[in-house]
Every structure is written in C-alpha cells, then in structure tokens.
Amino acid sequence: MFVFFFFILFTPGVSEFICTSSDLEMSYTLCDSTAHAFTFNLTPCSTMNKSVWKAALTWIPRNDIHFLKIVFNVWYDGAKALLWKELLCSGADDEYSVCGTLKGETLVSAFDIKGSRINFPKGNYSIVVQGFSDDSENNMLICLNFTMIVKQDVF
C-alpha cells in the first residue's frame, strides 16, 4: 500500500496533523514566532515498513542560506534520547541543494529519511528540528516541533 501525505506550515503554534496508520501518528507545529511558507511530504506513514521514508520539502526562507546548521533534539516518553547536529552548508564546496538559496527564493528538495529502518519502541516521541544560519546557534532560520506516537512495538 502506497500512502502519500502532504502538509503546509504557515502559522506558528498551530498543530497540524501529518498522518495516521495502525502503528504511527504524526503531527507538527512551528516552534518559532514567525510564520513560514513551508510544505513537507512524507511517505509511508508507518514504522512497520522497513524501506526508507521519502520526503519532499518546499520552503521560502526568510534569509539567504550560505551557512546552515541543523540541530535535532529527540525525546522518547519525556526523556532526552538524542542530540544530533549536522552542518549542511558552510559556504564552500557545499553538496546540498538547499545551500546558496537566497531569501525569498523557493527551495524545492527531495531526500530520504533513513530513520524508518530503526525499530522504534512503542511510545511518544518529540522531535525538535532547528535550522541556524551560524555555528553559534544564535540565528535561527526555522524551527519545527514534530510529535510522533508509535502505537505498537515491531518485534
């Protein structure tokens, strides 16, 4: 079964439903105070499927993207489970399509999320994804707060 989900983020603080299935439920909010023009597609809506999740992103950034550091904070049932930081754009020899996007341009990108290969234990996950335009993490470009509820164990 192939399922396609689409969502648009415009207003901060408003919770938007992404998808639901027998084993997974996902939603999100913007966690910064400024509205965004942002869309995100994710397939499939399942933790049972061992294939990679496919994602597509459309975003109109409020600043030029010459430097981009992404920070992932993951909590599992209220306990911090993961902190991961990745430098996507440094201004030199950048390999990602997001790099070099100018303020007001429409960024369109497709990518794989390999986390779907992980057996997620049943429970509640909070995933905060922040994008910064500096290494000191003072100038935030975007902030998304995803809620993921895994309804059953995959064992």
Secondary structure, 3 states (H helix, E strand, C coil): CCCCEEEEECCCCCCEEEEECCCEEEEEEECCCCCCEEEEEEECCCCCCCCCEEEEEEEECCCCCCCEEEEEEEEECCEEEEEEEEEEECCCCCCCCCCCCCCCCCEEEEEEEHHHHCCCCCEEEEEEEEEECCCCCCCEEEEEEEEEEECCCCC
